[in-house]
Amino acid sequence: MAQNTFKAKVTSYQTKVALKGATATIPDLKMSASADSSGLITIDHIPKGNFKIEITYIGYAKSENIYTFPLKNPNPVFEISLEPASGELSEVTIQSTRMDQNLRDIPTRIEALPLEELDEKSTMRPGDIKMLLGETTGIHVQQTSAVSASASFRIQGLDSRYTQLLQDGMPLYSGFSGNLSLLQISPLDLKQVEFIKGSASTLYGGGAIAGLVNLISKTPEKEPELTLLLNGTSAKGADASIYYSQKWQHIGTTIFGSYNYNGAYDPSNTGLTAIPQTNRFTINPKIFLYLDDRNSGWFGVNATNENRLGGDLQVISGRPDSIHQYFERNKTFRFSTQLSFTHKIDEESRVNFKNTVGYFDRQLGEPGFDFKGKQLSSFSEINYVKNGERVSWVTGANLTTDNFTAQPPQNSLSYNLTTLGAFVQNTFKAADWFSVESGLRLDDNIPAPAKPSGGLFILPRINVLFKISDHLTSRIGGGLGYKMPTLFNDQSEQDGYQNIKPLNIGTTQAEQSYGANGDLNYRGAFDDEAFININQLFFYTYVDRPLILQNNTFITAPGHLTTQGAETNIKLVMDELAFYLGYTYTDTKQHFSGLTTIQPLTPKNQISFDSTYEIEGSFRFGAETFYTGPQLLSDGSTGRGYITFGLLVQKMWKHLDIFVNAENLTDQRQTRWGSIYTGSITNPDFKDVYAPLDGAVVNVGMRIKILNK
């Protein structure tokens, strides 16, 4: 066999200083080498073939490239510059724009949580992604039930119906399932989470007025992975998750499964559950096919069954009487299929097809009331992508169907909605310092909403990127959006859909919006062991004729709402130490009938501070603090501000991680400041939930890496 040599000189992108100790690894061959004092790495005895070589150095983003041996030129020395891992995640490949570009080169402002940060988040709350989203700047998680713990998320102050939650670019969680989705997704099989804040309707159609969250799943690699995660909480919770993946020559697989349990938990002795009794099973297998160099794809199914019972503890324990009668039961079954196929035309062009079909069955029960419904939805898209050195294009079409069938006596709430859309998107790199990304979408909805919009919507957007210097960049952009009328929103969920009158799409106007945002980003290094990233964002969104629920009837509000504000993110990395400071200012107002009022349940000020000490692959210690400011409530009163504090300790070995995490150590609970309901415990009328109800919670667990890549 012919043997080959790989040589590379590794330097810091910003300071040009050689990175002594940088590591080059060839995973397929299990070969590695370290850089000498000049930054030179040498790996000998490499056989013929194509191999991925990874270059890593603490505090820097990883470099990955595929090399073909033997090399065309004999004994070259590759110049490899690593960028500081200082918050902008410059080496992260983004999928939400469909172009698979590096984050640093995309004019659209996108934030990403990579696998390394998801690893930390998954130990804090292994059973769902509620905390993962709630700790992100500009996103506010709003609990919609005081006893069932259902919740939705708001981006930049706008109601959850203006946001989209995607998985691998497909809308799996919306409509009737929306307020339970955050509680039914475990993070163990995720490799990345991408956030687009501000109008993204041009990318993914109606419903993304406020933005979207795209959950990117792990894919199989040649080295098999088998991970088991076990977790228990002081709030009577237990989680068990397993993930397996492996890739062979022409086939691969990932399998994720989980069981999540929680006993009825009432830390305040109110007699009502702060956390409901919950049993949930999830299974998500996928098959990946690598037919040849040009054709690949995957198919997966996702099934989740959950029984969630909250309310009066005596009822839950099977001891109801004439006083203790209240309960909320959610029985849900979710089943969906996902299909993705890619045909590579050449090195620059490809055609992609993806499809998902989802079925969701939910039975919501309260004393004297049952609401049962089934939602059958689908999403299909075909697109063409051409990535050029200066100009890139994406064009395509998609079809979305949504069929909701409510059971008698609420069958008048049933509806059908079909949306056919076409889009085109262009990225033009006019110069090394200036890029423009523009797009246009045309959607046709059946049935059409009331005029003036009708069912046809034209949605342009534009974003520009200025690379002012090696350290300073700026993104400015904006676009139009819309939302078709729907009976599913935070208010109807909070009311349990009781007494809601039918919504006629054909006689109700669609909500339309326009928005803009701009940011300034600084990335710098003090030396090769200290880096800082500062990002300042400003945003504004205007929503015309919002749909509101008034006296159990959906009406088009006589006016508009606006949200504006700013987000500040600062990250400082000093060798093994990292500090993060985030601040969100949100000013959301309703302008109805000539009157301007503050939108309820929207805190103006939120601050987060996180500090982490980590020895890579060995030990992690983290401390975090969150401040949520006062907020107006629906009854006209003001909910008080509060501060929570958390700690995480994690010890890692090759095949085992052990972690202890404590949340809300200040034991902030809304029930400490007054009753969460009016009336009697027999028939409680719940107030807005604006603060934690579960108090201080400690979880202890282990991650067993049976097969570790």
C-alpha positions as CSV (number, residue, x, y, z in Angstrom):
1,M,0.0,0.0,0.0
2,A,1.2,3.5,-0.8
3,Q,1.7,5.7,2.2
4,N,1.2,9.4,2.3
5,T,2.0,12.4,4.6
6,F,-0.2,15.3,5.7
7,K,1.5,18.5,6.8
8,A,-0.3,21.7,8.0
9,K,0.7,24.9,9.8
10,V,-2.0,26.0,12.3
11,T,-2.3,29.7,13.2
12,S,-4.8,32.0,14.9
13,Y,-6.9,33.7,12.2
14,Q,-6.8,37.1,14.0
15,T,-3.3,37.2,15.5
16,K,-1.5,35.0,13.0
17,V,0.3,33.4,15.9
18,A,1.2,29.7,15.7
19,L,-1.0,27.5,17.8
20,K,1.4,25.1,19.6
21,G,-0.5,22.0,20.7
22,A,-3.2,22.2,18.1
23,T,-4.4,18.7,17.3
24,A,-5.1,17.1,13.9
25,T,-7.3,13.9,13.9
26,I,-8.3,11.5,11.1
27,P,-11.4,9.9,12.7
28,D,-11.7,7.1,10.1
29,L,-8.1,6.0,10.7
30,K,-7.9,6.8,14.4
31,M,-4.7,8.8,13.8
32,S,-3.8,12.1,15.4
33,A,-0.8,14.4,15.9
34,S,-0.1,17.7,17.7
35,A,1.5,20.9,16.5
36,D,5.0,21.8,17.5
37,S,6.2,25.3,18.6
38,S,6.0,26.6,15.1
39,G,2.4,25.3,14.7
40,L,3.4,22.5,12.3
41,I,1.5,19.2,12.3
42,T,2.7,16.1,10.5
43,I,0.8,12.8,10.1
44,D,2.6,10.0,8.3
45,H,1.5,6.6,6.9
46,I,-1.8,7.7,5.5
47,P,-3.2,5.2,3.0
48,K,-4.9,6.1,-0.3
49,G,-8.4,7.4,-0.1
50,N,-10.6,10.3,1.0
51,F,-10.3,11.2,4.6
52,K,-11.8,13.9,6.8
53,I,-9.1,15.7,8.9
54,E,-10.2,17.7,12.0
55,I,-8.0,20.5,13.4
56,T,-8.9,21.5,17.0
57,Y,-7.5,23.9,19.6
58,I,-9.0,24.9,22.9
59,G,-10.9,28.2,22.6
60,Y,-11.1,28.0,18.8
61,A,-13.7,26.8,16.3
62,K,-12.9,23.3,14.8
63,S,-11.8,23.1,11.2
64,E,-13.0,20.1,9.1
65,N,-11.8,19.4,5.6
66,I,-11.7,16.3,3.3
67,Y,-8.4,15.5,1.6
68,T,-7.8,13.0,-1.2
69,F,-4.5,11.0,-0.9
70,P,-2.2,10.9,-2.6
71,L,-2.2,14.7,-2.9
72,K,-2.0,16.3,-6.3
73,N,1.1,18.3,-5.3
74,P,3.9,16.4,-3.4
75,N,4.5,17.3,0.2
76,P,2.4,20.5,0.5
77,V,2.1,22.4,3.8
78,F,-1.5,23.5,4.3
79,E,-2.0,26.8,5.9
80,I,-4.9,26.5,8.4
81,S,-6.2,29.4,10.4
82,L,-8.5,28.8,13.3
83,E,-11.0,31.4,14.4
84,P,-11.8,32.0,18.1
85,A,-14.9,30.2,19.3
86,S,-16.1,33.5,20.7
87,G,-19.9,33.3,20.3
88,E,-20.6,33.8,16.6
89,L,-19.8,30.2,15.8
90,S,-18.1,31.1,12.6
91,E,-17.5,27.4,11.5
92,V,-21.1,26.4,12.1
93,T,-23.0,25.3,9.0
94,I,-26.5,26.7,8.9
95,Q,-29.4,24.7,7.4
96,S,-32.3,27.1,7.9
97,T,-31.6,29.1,4.8
98,R,-31.4,25.9,2.7
99,M,-27.9,26.8,1.4
100,D,-25.7,25.1,4.0
101,Q,-23.5,28.1,4.4
102,N,-21.1,29.0,7.2
103,L,-22.8,31.3,9.7
104,R,-20.2,34.1,9.3
105,D,-21.0,34.4,5.6
106,I,-24.9,34.6,5.8
107,P,-26.5,38.1,5.5
108,T,-29.6,36.9,7.4
109,R,-29.1,37.2,11.2
110,I,-29.1,33.7,12.6
111,E,-28.1,32.4,16.0
112,A,-27.1,28.8,16.7
113,L,-26.6,26.5,19.6
114,P,-24.0,23.9,18.5
115,L,-23.6,20.4,19.9
116,E,-21.2,21.5,22.6
117,E,-23.7,23.8,24.2
118,L,-26.6,21.4,23.7
119,D,-24.5,18.9,25.6
120,E,-24.6,21.2,28.6
121,K,-28.3,22.1,28.2
122,S,-29.3,18.4,28.0
123,T,-28.0,17.7,31.4
124,M,-29.9,20.6,32.9
125,R,-33.3,19.4,31.7
126,P,-33.0,16.1,29.8
127,G,-36.8,15.6,29.4
128,D,-37.7,18.6,27.2
129,I,-36.5,21.8,25.5
130,K,-38.4,24.3,27.6
131,M,-35.3,25.5,29.5
132,L,-33.2,25.4,26.3
133,L,-35.5,28.0,24.7
134,G,-36.2,29.9,27.9
135,E,-32.5,30.7,28.5
136,T,-32.1,32.2,25.0
137,T,-31.9,36.0,24.7
138,G,-35.1,37.4,23.1
139,I,-37.2,34.3,23.7
140,H,-39.7,34.2,26.6
141,V,-41.4,30.9,27.6
142,Q,-45.0,31.5,28.7
143,Q,-46.8,28.9,30.8
144,T,-50.4,28.6,29.7
145,S,-51.8,26.3,32.4
146,A,-51.2,26.6,36.1
147,V,-51.7,22.9,36.8
148,S,-50.7,21.1,33.6
149,A,-47.5,23.1,33.0
150,S,-48.2,23.5,29.3
151,A,-46.2,26.3,27.8
152,S,-45.5,28.2,24.6
153,F,-42.6,30.4,23.5
154,R,-42.6,34.0,22.3
155,I,-40.0,35.7,20.2
156,Q,-39.4,39.4,20.7
157,G,-42.7,39.9,22.6
158,L,-45.0,38.4,20.0
159,D,-47.6,35.6,20.7
160,S,-46.6,32.0,20.1
161,R,-48.9,31.8,17.1
162,Y,-46.5,34.1,15.3
163,T,-43.6,31.7,15.7
164,Q,-42.7,28.4,13.9
165,L,-41.0,25.4,15.6
166,L,-39.4,23.2,12.9
167,Q,-37.4,20.0,13.0
168,D,-34.9,19.6,10.2
169,G,-36.7,22.3,8.3
170,M,-40.1,20.7,8.5
171,P,-43.1,22.0,10.6
172,L,-43.9,19.1,13.0
173,Y,-45.2,21.1,16.0
174,S,-48.0,23.5,15.5
175,G,-51.7,24.0,15.8
176,F,-53.5,21.9,18.5
177,S,-50.2,20.5,19.6
178,G,-48.3,23.8,19.9
179,N,-48.5,24.3,23.7
180,L,-47.4,20.8,24.5
181,S,-44.6,20.6,22.0
182,L,-41.9,22.2,24.2
183,L,-42.6,19.5,26.8
184,Q,-42.5,16.6,24.4
185,I,-39.1,17.1,22.7
186,S,-36.0,15.7,24.3
187,P,-32.6,17.2,23.3
188,L,-30.4,14.1,23.3
189,D,-30.7,13.5,19.6
190,L,-30.2,17.1,18.6
191,K,-26.9,18.3,17.2
192,Q,-27.8,22.0,16.7
193,V,-30.6,24.5,17.2
194,E,-30.9,27.5,14.9
195,F,-32.9,30.7,15.7
196,I,-34.1,33.3,13.2
197,K,-35.7,36.3,15.0
198,G,-37.9,38.6,13.0
199,S,-40.0,37.9,10.0
200,A,-39.1,34.6,8.3
201,S,-42.3,34.1,6.3
202,T,-40.4,34.4,3.0
203,L,-38.4,31.3,4.0
204,Y,-41.1,29.1,5.5
205,G,-44.5,30.8,4.8
206,G,-47.2,32.1,7.1
207,G,-46.8,31.9,10.8
208,A,-43.2,33.0,11.1
209,I,-43.9,36.7,11.7
210,A,-41.9,36.7,14.9
211,G,-39.3,34.2,13.7
212,L,-38.6,30.5,13.9
213,V,-36.6,27.8,15.8
214,N,-35.2,25.0,13.7
215,L,-34.1,21.8,15.6
216,I,-31.4,20.0,13.7
217,S,-31.2,16.3,14.4
218,K,-28.0,14.2,14.6
219,T,-27.0,12.1,11.6
220,P,-25.0,8.9,11.6
221,E,-21.2,8.8,11.3
222,K,-18.8,5.9,10.6
223,E,-17.9,5.7,14.3
224,P,-21.0,4.2,16.1
225,E,-22.5,6.0,19.0
226,L,-24.7,4.5,21.8
227,T,-25.6,6.8,24.6
228,L,-27.9,6.1,27.6
229,L,-29.0,9.1,29.8
230,L,-30.6,8.5,33.2
231,N,-31.9,11.4,35.3
232,G,-33.9,11.9,38.5
233,T,-35.3,15.2,40.0
234,S,-36.3,16.4,43.5
235,A,-39.7,17.3,41.9
236,K,-40.6,13.6,41.6
237,G,-39.4,13.4,38.0
238,A,-37.4,10.7,36.2
239,D,-36.1,10.5,32.6
240,A,-34.5,7.7,30.6
241,S,-33.3,8.3,27.0
242,I,-31.2,6.2,24.6
243,Y,-29.6,7.2,21.3
244,Y,-27.8,5.0,18.8
245,S,-26.3,5.8,15.5
246,Q,-24.0,4.2,12.9
247,K,-23.1,4.6,9.3
248,W,-22.0,1.8,7.0
249,Q,-21.1,2.1,3.3
250,H,-24.6,2.6,1.8
251,I,-26.8,2.7,4.8
252,G,-27.0,4.3,8.2
253,T,-29.4,4.6,11.1
254,T,-30.2,6.7,14.2
255,I,-32.6,5.5,16.8
256,F,-33.8,7.6,19.7
257,G,-36.1,6.5,22.5
258,S,-37.2,8.0,25.8
259,Y,-39.5,7.5,28.8
260,N,-40.3,10.5,30.9
261,Y,-42.2,10.3,34.2
262,N,-43.3,12.9,36.8
263,G,-45.3,12.4,39.9
264,A,-47.9,15.0,40.9
265,Y,-45.8,17.7,42.6
266,D,-47.0,20.5,44.9
267,P,-44.1,22.3,46.6
268,S,-46.3,25.1,48.0
269,N,-49.0,22.9,49.6
270,T,-51.8,24.6,47.7
271,G,-53.5,21.3,47.0
272,L,-52.9,21.8,43.3
273,T,-50.2,20.5,41.1
274,A,-47.3,22.7,40.1
275,I,-46.1,19.8,37.9
276,P,-48.7,17.3,36.8
277,Q,-48.6,13.6,36.9
278,T,-47.0,12.6,33.6
279,N,-46.2,9.5,31.6
280,R,-44.6,9.8,28.2
281,F,-43.0,7.4,25.7
282,T,-41.2,8.5,22.5
283,I,-39.6,6.5,19.8
284,N,-37.9,8.0,16.7
285,P,-36.0,5.6,14.3
286,K,-34.5,6.8,11.0
287,I,-32.9,5.0,8.1
288,F,-30.3,6.8,5.9
289,L,-29.4,5.7,2.4
290,Y,-26.2,6.7,0.6
291,L,-26.9,5.3,-2.9
292,D,-23.9,6.8,-4.6
293,D,-21.9,10.0,-4.7
294,R,-24.9,11.9,-6.1
295,N,-27.9,10.5,-4.4
296,S,-28.7,10.2,-0.7
297,G,-31.7,10.5,1.6
298,W,-33.4,9.4,4.8
299,F,-36.8,8.3,6.2
300,G,-37.9,8.5,9.8
301,V,-41.0,8.1,12.0
302,N,-41.7,9.8,15.3
303,A,-44.3,8.4,17.8
304,T,-45.1,10.0,21.2
305,N,-47.8,8.9,23.6
306,E,-48.4,11.0,26.7
307,N,-50.9,11.0,29.6
308,R,-50.7,14.3,31.6
309,L,-53.0,14.8,34.7
310,G,-52.9,17.9,36.7
311,G,-55.2,19.6,39.2
312,D,-56.4,18.8,42.7
313,L,-54.1,16.3,44.4
314,Q,-57.0,14.4,46.0
315,V,-58.5,13.9,42.5
316,I,-55.2,12.7,41.1
317,S,-54.8,10.2,44.0
318,G,-58.2,8.8,43.4
319,R,-60.0,10.4,46.4
320,P,-62.3,13.1,44.9
321,D,-65.2,14.4,47.1
322,S,-67.8,17.2,46.9
323,I,-65.1,19.8,47.4
324,H,-62.0,18.3,45.7
325,Q,-63.1,17.8,42.1
326,Y,-60.9,19.9,39.8
327,F,-58.6,18.3,37.2
328,E,-57.0,18.9,33.8
329,R,-56.2,15.8,31.8
330,N,-54.3,15.8,28.5
331,K,-54.1,12.5,26.6
332,T,-52.1,12.9,23.5
333,F,-50.8,10.7,20.7
334,R,-48.4,12.1,18.1
335,F,-47.3,10.2,15.0
336,S,-45.3,11.6,12.1
337,T,-43.2,10.6,9.2
338,Q,-40.3,12.5,7.6
339,L,-38.7,12.0,4.3
340,S,-35.7,13.8,2.7
341,F,-33.9,13.1,-0.5
342,T,-31.0,15.0,-2.2
343,H,-29.8,14.6,-5.8
344,K,-26.4,16.2,-6.4
345,I,-26.2,17.6,-9.9
346,D,-22.6,18.8,-9.7
347,E,-20.3,20.3,-7.1
348,E,-22.4,23.5,-7.0
349,S,-25.9,22.3,-7.6
350,R,-28.4,20.0,-6.1
351,V,-32.2,19.2,-5.9
352,N,-33.8,18.5,-2.6
353,F,-37.2,17.0,-1.7
354,K,-38.7,16.7,1.7
355,N,-42.0,15.7,3.1
356,T,-43.6,15.2,6.5
357,V,-47.1,13.9,7.4
358,G,-48.2,14.4,11.0
359,Y,-51.1,13.0,13.0
360,F,-52.0,14.4,16.4
361,D,-54.8,13.2,18.7
362,R,-55.5,15.1,21.8
363,Q,-58.2,14.7,24.5
364,L,-58.5,17.6,26.9
365,G,-60.7,17.0,29.9
366,E,-61.9,19.2,32.8
367,P,-64.8,18.7,35.2
368,G,-68.0,18.7,33.0
369,F,-66.1,19.5,29.8
370,D,-64.2,17.5,27.2
371,F,-62.5,18.8,24.1
372,K,-61.3,16.1,21.7
373,G,-59.7,16.8,18.3
374,K,-57.5,15.2,15.7
375,Q,-55.1,17.1,13.5
376,L,-53.8,15.7,10.2
377,S,-51.2,17.9,8.5
378,S,-48.6,17.6,5.8
379,F,-45.7,19.6,4.3
380,S,-44.0,18.9,1.0
381,E,-41.2,20.9,-0.6
382,I,-39.0,20.6,-3.6
383,N,-36.1,23.1,-4.2
384,Y,-33.1,23.7,-6.3
385,V,-29.9,25.0,-4.8
386,K,-26.9,26.4,-6.6
387,N,-24.0,27.6,-4.6
388,G,-21.5,29.7,-6.5
389,E,-18.4,31.5,-5.3
390,R,-20.1,34.9,-5.6
391,V,-23.8,34.2,-6.4
392,S,-26.0,31.5,-4.9
393,W,-29.6,30.7,-5.7
394,V,-32.5,28.7,-4.0
395,T,-35.8,28.3,-5.7
396,G,-38.7,25.9,-5.0
397,A,-42.3,25.3,-4.2
398,N,-44.1,23.7,-1.2
399,L,-47.5,22.5,-0.3
400,T,-48.9,22.6,3.2
401,T,-52.2,21.0,4.3
402,D,-53.9,21.3,7.7
403,N,-57.0,19.4,8.6
404,F,-58.5,19.7,12.2
405,T,-61.5,17.6,13.2
406,A,-63.1,18.4,16.5
407,Q,-65.4,15.8,18.0
408,P,-69.0,16.6,18.9
409,P,-70.3,18.8,20.4
410,Q,-67.4,21.0,19.4
411,N,-67.3,19.7,15.8
412,S,-68.2,23.2,14.5
413,L,-64.6,24.2,15.3
414,S,-63.2,21.9,12.6
415,Y,-61.5,23.4,9.6
416,N,-59.4,22.6,6.5
417,L,-56.6,24.8,5.2
418,T,-54.3,24.3,2.1
419,T,-51.4,26.6,1.2
420,L,-49.4,26.4,-2.0
421,G,-46.3,28.5,-2.1
422,A,-43.4,29.3,-4.4
423,F,-40.2,31.1,-3.5
424,V,-36.9,32.3,-4.8
425,Q,-33.8,33.4,-2.8
426,N,-30.5,34.9,-3.9
427,T,-27.3,35.6,-2.1
428,F,-24.9,37.9,-3.9
429,K,-21.4,38.5,-2.5
430,A,-20.7,41.9,-4.2
431,A,-17.4,42.2,-2.4
432,D,-15.4,40.6,0.3
433,W,-16.9,43.1,2.7
434,F,-20.5,43.3,1.4
435,S,-23.1,40.6,0.7
436,V,-26.9,40.8,0.0
437,E,-29.5,38.1,0.5
438,S,-32.9,38.8,-1.0
439,G,-36.0,36.6,-1.4
440,L,-39.6,36.6,-2.6
441,R,-42.4,34.2,-1.7
442,L,-45.9,33.9,-3.2
443,D,-48.5,32.0,-1.1
444,D,-52.0,31.1,-2.1
445,N,-54.4,29.9,0.7
446,I,-57.6,27.9,0.4
447,P,-60.0,28.9,1.8
448,A,-59.1,32.5,1.4
449,P,-59.5,34.9,4.3
450,A,-61.6,38.0,4.1
451,K,-60.5,41.0,2.0
452,P,-58.5,43.2,1.7
453,S,-55.8,40.5,1.6
454,G,-57.7,37.5,0.2
455,G,-55.7,34.3,0.0
456,L,-52.8,35.5,-2.0
457,F,-49.7,36.9,-0.3
458,I,-46.5,38.3,-1.8
459,L,-43.7,38.3,0.7
460,P,-40.4,40.0,-0.1
461,R,-37.4,40.2,2.2
462,I,-33.8,41.6,2.1
463,N,-30.8,41.3,4.3
464,V,-27.3,42.7,4.0
465,L,-24.0,41.9,5.6
466,F,-21.2,44.4,6.1
467,K,-17.8,43.0,7.1
468,I,-16.5,46.4,8.3
469,S,-13.2,44.9,9.5
470,D,-11.7,41.6,10.7
471,H,-13.3,42.3,14.0
472,L,-16.5,44.2,13.2
473,T,-19.6,43.1,11.2
474,S,-23.1,44.4,10.8
475,R,-26.3,42.8,9.5
476,I,-29.5,44.8,8.5
477,G,-32.6,43.3,7.2
478,G,-36.4,43.2,7.0
479,G,-39.4,41.6,5.4
480,L,-43.1,41.1,5.3
481,G,-45.2,38.3,6.9
482,Y,-48.7,37.0,7.4
483,K,-50.7,34.7,9.6
484,M,-53.9,32.9,8.6
485,P,-56.7,32.9,11.1
486,T,-56.5,30.1,13.6
487,L,-58.3,29.2,16.8
488,F,-55.0,28.0,18.4
489,N,-53.2,30.7,20.4
490,D,-52.1,31.3,24.0
491,Q,-55.4,32.8,25.1
492,S,-57.6,30.0,23.9
493,E,-55.2,27.4,25.3
494,Q,-55.2,29.1,28.7
495,D,-59.1,29.1,28.6
496,G,-59.1,25.4,27.8
497,Y,-61.1,26.0,24.6
498,Q,-64.3,26.2,26.7
499,N,-67.2,28.0,25.1
500,I,-65.2,29.2,22.1
501,K,-67.3,30.0,19.1
502,P,-66.4,28.7,15.6
503,L,-63.9,30.6,13.5
504,N,-64.9,31.2,9.9
505,I,-61.7,31.7,7.9
506,G,-63.5,33.1,4.9
507,T,-65.0,36.0,6.9
508,T,-61.9,36.7,9.0
509,Q,-59.1,38.9,7.9
510,A,-55.5,37.5,7.9
511,E,-52.9,39.2,10.1
512,Q,-50.1,40.9,8.1
513,S,-46.8,42.3,9.3
514,Y,-43.6,44.0,8.4
515,G,-40.5,44.1,10.4
516,A,-36.8,45.1,10.4
517,N,-33.8,44.4,12.5
518,G,-30.1,45.4,12.6
519,D,-27.1,44.4,14.6
520,L,-23.5,45.2,15.2
521,N,-21.1,42.4,16.1
522,Y,-17.6,42.7,17.5
523,R,-15.2,39.7,17.8
524,G,-11.8,40.2,19.2
525,A,-8.9,38.6,21.0
526,F,-6.7,39.9,23.8
527,D,-4.2,37.1,23.2
528,D,-4.4,33.5,22.2
529,E,-6.3,32.5,25.4
530,A,-8.8,35.4,25.8
531,F,-11.6,36.2,23.3
532,I,-14.6,38.5,23.4
533,N,-17.8,38.7,21.3
534,I,-20.2,41.5,21.7
535,N,-23.5,41.6,19.7
536,Q,-26.0,44.4,19.8
537,L,-29.4,43.9,18.1
538,F,-32.3,46.3,17.5
539,F,-35.7,45.1,16.2
540,Y,-39.1,46.4,15.3
541,T,-42.3,44.5,14.1
542,Y,-45.7,45.9,13.1
543,V,-48.7,43.5,13.0
544,D,-51.8,44.8,11.3
545,R,-55.3,43.7,12.3
546,P,-54.3,41.0,14.9
547,L,-56.8,38.3,15.7
548,I,-58.0,38.4,19.4
549,L,-60.3,36.4,21.5
550,Q,-63.0,38.6,23.0
551,N,-66.0,37.2,24.9
552,N,-65.2,33.7,23.5
553,T,-65.4,35.0,19.9
554,F,-62.4,35.6,17.6
555,I,-62.5,39.1,16.1
556,T,-60.1,41.2,14.1
557,A,-58.8,43.9,16.4
558,P,-59.5,47.5,15.2
559,G,-55.9,48.5,15.0
560,H,-52.5,47.0,15.2
561,L,-49.7,46.0,17.6
562,T,-46.1,46.9,17.6
563,T,-43.0,45.4,19.3
564,Q,-39.6,47.0,19.4
565,G,-36.6,46.6,21.5
566,A,-33.0,45.5,21.8
567,E,-30.9,42.4,22.6
568,T,-27.3,42.6,24.0
569,N,-25.1,39.5,24.1
570,I,-21.6,39.5,25.5
571,K,-19.4,36.4,25.7
572,L,-15.9,36.4,27.2
573,V,-13.7,33.3,26.9
574,M,-10.5,33.0,28.9
575,D,-8.9,29.6,28.5
576,E,-11.1,27.3,30.5
577,L,-13.3,30.1,31.8
578,A,-16.3,31.5,29.9
579,F,-18.7,34.3,30.9
580,Y,-21.9,35.2,29.1
581,L,-24.2,38.2,29.7
582,G,-27.5,38.7,27.9
583,Y,-30.0,41.5,28.1
584,T,-33.4,41.8,26.4
585,Y,-35.5,45.0,26.3
586,T,-39.0,44.4,24.9
587,D,-41.7,47.1,24.4
588,T,-44.8,45.5,23.0
589,K,-48.0,47.6,22.7
590,Q,-51.5,47.2,21.4
591,H,-53.0,50.1,19.5
592,F,-56.7,49.4,19.3
593,S,-59.6,51.8,18.7
594,G,-57.3,54.8,19.2
595,L,-56.0,53.6,22.6
596,T,-52.4,52.4,23.2
597,T,-51.9,49.8,26.0
598,I,-49.0,47.6,27.0
599,Q,-49.4,43.9,26.0
600,P,-49.9,41.7,29.1
601,L,-47.4,39.0,30.1
602,T,-44.5,40.6,28.3
603,P,-41.6,41.6,30.7
604,K,-39.8,44.7,29.4
605,N,-36.5,43.7,31.0
606,Q,-34.7,40.3,31.2
607,I,-31.1,39.7,32.1
608,S,-29.1,36.5,32.1
609,F,-25.6,35.9,33.4
610,D,-23.7,32.6,33.0
611,S,-20.2,31.6,34.0
612,T,-18.6,28.2,33.2
613,Y,-15.3,26.6,34.0
614,E,-14.5,23.6,31.8
615,I,-11.6,21.3,31.3
616,E,-12.5,19.8,28.0
617,G,-13.6,16.2,28.2
618,S,-13.0,16.1,32.0
619,F,-14.9,18.6,34.2
620,R,-17.5,21.3,33.9
621,F,-18.8,23.8,36.6
622,G,-21.4,26.4,35.8
623,A,-23.4,29.1,37.6
624,E,-26.2,31.1,36.1
625,T,-28.5,33.9,37.2
626,F,-31.7,35.2,35.5
627,Y,-33.7,38.3,36.2
628,T,-37.2,38.7,34.8
629,G,-38.7,42.2,35.3
630,P,-42.2,43.2,36.4
631,Q,-45.0,42.6,33.8
632,L,-48.5,43.7,33.2
633,L,-51.1,41.0,33.8
634,S,-54.5,40.5,32.1
635,D,-56.4,41.7,35.1
636,G,-54.6,45.0,35.1
637,S,-52.3,44.2,38.1
638,T,-48.5,43.9,37.8
639,G,-46.6,40.7,38.4
640,R,-43.5,41.3,40.4
641,G,-39.9,40.9,39.1
642,Y,-37.8,38.0,40.3
643,I,-34.3,36.5,40.2
644,T,-33.4,32.8,39.9
645,F,-30.1,31.2,40.4
646,G,-28.7,27.8,39.2
647,L,-25.6,25.6,39.5
648,L,-24.3,22.7,37.4
649,V,-21.4,20.3,38.2
650,Q,-20.5,17.7,35.7
651,K,-17.6,15.1,35.7
652,M,-16.8,13.4,32.4
653,W,-14.8,10.3,31.7
654,K,-14.5,8.4,28.3
655,H,-17.6,6.3,28.8
656,L,-19.4,8.1,31.7
657,D,-20.6,11.5,32.6
658,I,-22.1,12.3,36.0
659,F,-24.0,15.5,36.6
660,V,-25.8,17.4,39.4
661,N,-27.9,20.4,38.4
662,A,-29.9,22.8,40.6
663,E,-32.4,25.3,39.2
664,N,-34.1,28.2,40.9
665,L,-32.1,27.9,44.1
666,T,-33.6,31.2,45.3
667,D,-36.9,29.2,45.3
668,Q,-38.9,31.9,43.6
669,R,-42.5,30.8,43.3
670,Q,-45.6,32.8,42.3
671,T,-47.5,31.1,45.1
672,R,-45.3,32.8,47.6
673,W,-46.8,36.1,46.6
674,G,-50.4,35.2,46.6
675,S,-53.0,32.7,45.4
676,I,-52.8,31.6,41.8
677,Y,-56.6,31.4,41.5
678,T,-59.8,33.1,42.5
679,G,-63.0,31.4,43.6
680,S,-63.0,28.0,45.3
681,I,-60.7,25.0,44.9
682,T,-63.8,23.2,43.6
683,N,-64.0,25.5,40.5
684,P,-60.8,27.6,40.5
685,D,-60.4,30.5,38.1
686,F,-56.7,30.7,37.5
687,K,-54.7,33.9,37.3
688,D,-51.9,34.5,34.7
689,V,-48.8,32.5,35.4
690,Y,-45.8,34.8,35.2
691,A,-43.3,33.2,37.5
692,P,-42.1,29.7,38.4
693,L,-44.5,27.4,40.3
694,D,-42.2,24.5,40.9
695,G,-39.6,26.3,43.0
696,A,-36.1,25.0,43.6
697,V,-35.5,21.7,41.7
698,V,-32.3,19.6,41.8
699,N,-31.7,16.9,39.2
700,V,-28.9,14.2,39.3
701,G,-28.1,11.9,36.5
702,M,-25.6,10.1,34.4
703,R,-24.8,9.8,30.7
704,I,-23.4,6.4,29.8
705,K,-21.4,6.5,26.5
706,I,-21.4,2.8,25.7
707,L,-20.1,3.3,22.2
708,N,-18.2,6.6,22.0
709,K,-16.9,8.1,18.8
